Amino acid sequence: MNAHATDPAAFIEWFRAAAPYIHAFRGKTFVIAFGGDTLLRDDFVDLIHDVNLLNAIGVRLVLVHGVRPQVEKRLQQRGIESQFTKGLRVTDSDALACVFDAVGSVRIEIETLLSLGLPNTPMAGAEIRVASGNYVIAQPAGVVGGIDTQFTGQVRKINDHAIRERVADGDIVLISPLGYSPTGEVFNLTLEEVATATAIAIQADKLIYLLDGGDTIDGKGERIDQLTAAEAQKITRSLPDGDMKLYLPHAARASKGGVPRVHLICANIEGALLMELFTHGGVGTMVTKESVDSVRPATIDDVGGILQLIEPLEADGTLVRRSRERLEQEIEQFIVNEYDGRLVGCVALYPFADETSGEMACLAVDPEYRDGGRGEALLDAALKQAKKDGLKQLFVLTTRTTHWFIERGFNLATPDDLPAARKEMYNWQRRSKVLARAL
């Protein structure tokens, strides 16, 4: 039985949490790139179902597919040995015939799956139109590493106007790794170059690479959550072999070329596409031109987000209740941590200038983000601001997190050590611990 059927509350919570993304994605353009290995997976139809869902909520979609394993199979069947130079396939006339055969077969398979409309399936009632065509203009790759690559090409231009027209009409555009030249020749291209060039040309809102091999991890085996384009270029060499190492430079190029968000997700994760797009933390790696993670002074527009952060902690007694009115009055005392447009942490600093000390209060981090060092980042920001304001000491009052502050340089104190103005407001019934740190 479906888990959501036995736990309606979990389903309702998930569905409500997805609503902001549905609103945000409607009318946006996504380019989704996947290799030929993805088509060979038993769960490839699940990806098609997820593509159908995105189409249903109004996302404009461009799919770019690869055919590497399909081409290899046809070459082997014909007894033709594969040739490569510097990682690039050498495409002679015999190999090009195999590419044509593979592309035609794969394109028909994808179009067939997108046309499904069986009852009691995620595709029930779907009427998806697929548009394929000569959207990619190519030129020869030429001589690479001293070897003529013949019918291997590189992207010269993308017919972005035609693609925009098709997706605006509600069609899903399907692009194969082939390029056409004004001289009437056809060239074999790489999936990653076609996807990147297309996303840049049509000014896509997202470019998504599905990884057939390997995962979104670094050389130490730790997941890479988010990178800037510059960081992506730096770490590529240290990555283990696999699609992450292959696609990451292209992700950086797309990001620098104007694509706001580039995502790399592992195809081995069930529902990876939806998990990446419709959950706050995602399951893959996101590449952006600049960091989407910032610690900054709060503004009046942040009041609602701060309230959402602190209300659960007020309810369980961790924080003292603050009204919206009070927050609006004190907003200049707050520092917030914003991640990809969402407030995930906050802290307040109240200076007592007469005694050159200040109180750090209302430190809160969204539960989904508490393992990312955000509490420390907010603490550091408060310390820097306190020093900038000329304060000599910072103190906190807490009932639950005494050890956390001690581990970060605070020492136990008493209410008598508080500034006179703050001591008068001390709540003896709450009996908060007082901790202080010299600056």
N, C-alpha and C positions, 0 to 999 in steps of 0.2 A: 504494500500500500504506500502511496505517496506520503512522504513525511509531512508535507503541508496539510494533507487531509486529516492527519491525526493531531496537528498542531496549528489550528487556524490562526492563532495569535502571531506565530512566527511568520506565517505567510502574509498576513496583513501588514506586519511591521516591515517586511522585506519590500512589499509592493509599494507601500508609502515612501520608503526610502529611495525607491527607484524613480519616483515621480519627478523630482527635480532634473534628473538626467534626461528623461523623456522630453520634458519641456525644452531643455538646453540643446538636444540633438536634432529636434525637428527642423527640417530645412537645411541642415548642415551636410557637407559632402565628405564622405569617408572613402579612402582608397584602401582596399584590403588585398594584400599580396600573400600568396601561398604557393609553395613548390609542388612539384609533381608527386612527391612522396605523400603529401597530405591527401591527395586524391586516392591513394592506394589504401588508406586507413579504413578499417571497418566502420569507424564512426564519422566518416566524411559527411554522410547525410545529416548528421547532427549539426555540423557547421552550416550546411545549407539551410536547415531550419532556423538557425540563429541569424543568418543573413536575411531570411524571410521576415523575421521579427523586426529587425532594424528597418527593413523596407516598409513594414506595416506602420511603424510609428513616424514615418516621414523622413528618414535619413536617405540622402541621395548617395547611391553606391556605385563605385567602380571596382570591379574585381580584376585582378591581374594574376594569371596563373603561370606556373612553370611546367616543364615537360622533361626534365633531365632523366629520371629513371625510365620514362616511356621511350625516349630516344635511345638510351643505352640498350634497352631490350630489343628494339628493332635492329640496331646495329649488330648485336650478337646473333640474332636470327639470320641475318644476311652475311654473317661471317666477316664483318667489317670491323677493324680495330679502331678504337677511339683514339683521337689525337688531341693533345692539349699543349698549350704553351703559356707559361705563367698563369696557370689556372683557367685559361680561356680555351673553349673548344675550337679546334680547327674544323671548319665546316666546308668540306669539298662537296661536289655535286651529289655523290652517293649519300653522304651524311645529311645533306639538305633534304633529300627525298624522305629520309627517315624523320626529319623534323616536321615536314609537311604532314606526314602520316600521323605522327604523334599529336600534333596540334589539332588536326581535324577530329581525331578520336576523342581527345580530352574536351574540346569545346562542345562537341555533341553531348558528351556525358554530363557536363555541367549544366547545359541548357535543358537537358531532359530532367535533371533533378530539380531545377528551378521551376519547372512546369508542373510538378506534382501538385495535386489538389485532393488527395484521398481523404475521405471522412475519418474522423477520430485520429488525425495526425496534426502536427503543428502547421502543416501546409494547407489544411482544410480551408476552402474559400479564397485561397490566394490566387491572384491573377497577375503574375509577374511577367512583364515584357522584358526580354533580353535583347540588347543591341550590341552587335559585333561589327567590326569594320576596320578599314585601313586608317586607324587613328594615329599610327606611329610612322613618321618619315625617318628613314635610316640612311646611313652611309657606311662604306666598308671600314672595318677596324684596321685593315691594312696589315703591315708586317709587324709582328710582335715577337720580340726575342729572336729575331732573325728568321722567323717562319711566317710565310704568307697565310693569313687566316682565311682567305678566300671569301666564302659567303657568310662569315661571321661579321656582324656589323655593330654599330653603336648608334644610339639615338641622336638624330639630327634636330628633330622638331616634333612636337606633339600638336595634333589638331585639337587644341583645347576648346575652340568655339563649338565644334561638333559634339564633343563630349558634354560640355555644359548644356547644350540644347537637349540632348538625350536624357540626362539625369533630371533636368528641369521638367521634362514631360512625364517623369515617373518611371522611366526605364532604368534597369540595371545595365550598366555598360560592362561588357566582358572583353578584356584585352589579352591577347596571346603574345608570347615573346617573339613576335615577328615584326619586321620593319620593311617598309616599301620605299623604293627610291624613284625619283622622277624619270630615271632611265629605264624603268620597268623591271628592275631586279628586286628580289626578295632576300632579306638577310635574317640570319639567326641571331637573336639578341638574348641578353640575360634578363631573367625575371626582375632582379633587384634594380637594374638600371632603368628598365621600363617603368616599374612602379614608382621609383623616386622621381624620374623626369615627369611622369604624369601628374603626380601629386603637386609638384612645384608649378607645373604649367597651368593647372586648373585651380590653383590656390585652394587646395583641399584643406579642410579643417583638421583632419586626422589622416595619418598614414599608418597602417597597421600591418606589421610583418608577423606571420605565423611561422614559428620555428619548427622545421621538420626534425632536425637533429640538434641535440644539445639543449641547454636550458639557459635562462637569464641569470647566470651566475658569474662571479669573477674568478680569478685564478685561485682563490682560497676556498671556493665552493660556496660563498655567501651570495645571497640574492642581491641583485642590483636593482634598487627600487626606482631611482630617478637620477638622470644625468643631464648636464648641460651639453650642448654640442661640442664645446671645447674639451670637456671631461671625457666624452665618448671617444674622441680622436686620440686622447692620451692613453687610455687604458686598453685599446684594441689589441695591441701586441701581446699584452699579458694574459689575454683570455685563452681558455682551452679551445682546441679546434672544434668547430661546429658552426651552426647557422648564426649564432650570436656574433661570432667573430667576423663572419661574412657580411651580415646585414648592418652591423653597428656603424661602419664608416658611411654607409648610404643613409642611415638614419640621421647622422650628423649633417650630411650634405643637405638633406631635405629640410632639416630644422633651420639651417643657415639660409636656405632658399625661400623661407617664408611659411613653411608648414608649422602651425603653432604647436601641435602635439604629434609626436611619433611614438608608437607603441610597438614593443617587441614582446610577444607572448608565446609560451611553449604549447604546442599542439597536444602534448601528452596530458595536459590538465583538462579535466572534464569541464565543458562549458567555459573554456578560457576566455573566449571573445566576450561573452556576457559578463563574466566576473571582472574582467579588466575595465569594461566600460561602465558597469552599473554598480560598482562598489567603490567606497572611498579609497581603500588601500590598494585595490587592483591585485593582479597576480603576476604581472610582468614588469618590464622596464619601460619607463617613459623618458623620452629625450625631448628637451626644449632648448630654445636658443639661449634663454636666460633662466636662472633658477626660479622655480615656482614656489620655493620655500623661503619665506622672509619673516624676520622679526622687526616690527616697526611700531611707532607710536599709534595709539588708537585714535579713531575719529568718531564723530557722533553717529556715523553710519554703522559702526561696529557694536552699538549697544545691544541690538537683537541677538547677535552672535555670541556676545559675552554672556548674556542671560541664559542662552541654551547651554553654555559650558558650565556655568556655576549652579544652576538650579538643582541638578541631581545631588551635588555636594552640599547644598544648603538643606536639601530634604533629609539627608542622612546625618546632618549635624556637623559635617566636616568644616563647612564655612558658615559664617554669620550671614543672615539674609540681607540682601540689598534690593531695594526697590528700583524700578526702572528710572524713577525720578532722580534717585540718588546717583545712579550710574550716569545719567545724563549730566548731572552737575559735576561729577568727578571724573569724567571721561579723559580729561587731560592727564590724569595720574596713571592711566593704564597703558600697558605695552601688550601687543598681541602677536601671536604667531599665526601667520596665514599660509596655508598650503593649497596651491592650485585654486585660489578663489574662496576657500573655506577657512573660517577661524577654527583652529585646533588647539589653541592655548592662549592664556592671558595671565597677567600679573599686574599688581598695582604698587605704586611707590608713593608714600605719603611723607613728605619731608617735614621735620620739626626744626626749622632753620635756627631758632633761638638757641637750641642746644646742639646744633650741628649733627643731628642724628635723623634717621628716617625709619619708617616702618614699611616692610615689604609684606603685602597682603594679597589675598584672593588669587593665589597661584593655582591654576587649574589647567589640566591637559585632557583633551578628549581621550576616552579609554582606548579607542582604536589606534592611538598614536603615542601611547605612553612608553613604548620601548625604543623610541627613536632619539632619545637625548633631548627632547624638547623642553622638559623641565629645567635641565641644566642651561639650555640656551636662553630661556626666559630669565633664569636667575642671573646669568652673566650680563644680560641686557640691563637688568635692574641694578646690578653692581656698578656697571659703567655709568649709568645715569646718575646714581648716587654720588659717585666720585666727581662727575661733571658738575653736579650741583654744590660741590664743596662739602659734602657730608663726611663725617669722620667715623660714623658707626651706623650699622644697619641691624635692625632687630625684627623678629617675627614672633607671632603668637600662634600656637598650633595645639590641637588636641590629638591629632592622629599621626603626624609625620615628623616627630621629634628626631628620630634616628636619621632620616633622610637629610635633614639640615645639619646635624652634627657631622655626618660624613662629608659635608661640603663646607666645612670650616666654621660653623657656628658653635658657640659654647652656651651651656645652660646659664641662665641668669634668673632674676626674680622680678616680680612686679615693681619692687622698689628701685630697680635699675632703669625703669622706663622714664622717658621725659615726663615732666610734671603734667603737661597737658594730656598726655596719653594715659598716665597713671590714673587720672581722675575718671577716665572712661573704661577702665579695666573691669571686666565682668567677673566678679568673684564667684558667681554661681557656675559659670562655664569652666572656670579653673584652667584656662589655657596655659600651656608651658611657654615660658619666655626664653628665647634664644637670641644671642647677639653675636655680631661679627664686626671686628674692627676693620676699617677701610684704610 
